[in-house]
Amino acid sequence: MRRLREENGWSQEDYADRAGIHRTYVSDIERGKRNPTVTVVEKLAKPLGLPPGRLLD
């Protein structure tokens, strides 16, 4: 997820705003401190234009 976010030139805050979640949640996921729910994976995939399953690969 971090690689894809950075490829788009987005900060964590930019990405979180686009996904509709809090920036610290994005940070926690990227650091492996949280495991996102299916609903959050869907929100994270949408701004990247990817199917949610792609983030799980």
N, C-alpha and C positions, 0 to 999 in steps of 0.2 A: 504494500500500500504506500509506504513512504517513497519508494522509487517512482511509482506512478504519479504521486502528488508532486514530487520534485520535477519530473519530466514536464509537467504542465506549468511549472514555475510558480506554484502556489505555496504560500506559507501554511502552517497548520491552521492559523486563524482563517485564512481565505478558504481553505478546504472545508473546515468545519462550518463556516457560514453557508457555503454552497450545499453542504449535506444536511444542514439544519440540526447540527448537534454542537455540543460545547467543545471548545478548543482543547481543554484539558483531557477530555475523553479521547480525542484523536491522539494526543500525546501519549496517554496511557496505553492505547491499543498498539501504537508504533513501538513502544518500549516493552511490550509483552506483559504489562501490568494488569490489563483487563482483557477479557474475552467478549467480543461483541455478540449481541443477540442476532438472530436472523433479520429482525427488523432493522437493526443498525447496519448490518452488512448491506442490506438493500439501499439504505440512505447513502452509504459510503460509495456504492457502485454507481449510483445515478449520475453524479456530476462528472465522473470519469467516462461515462458512456459505455459501461461494461455490464455484462450480466453479473449478478451477485456471485455466482459460483466461481467466476474468474478470480475474485479476491481470496478465495479459499484454496486456490492451487498452490 
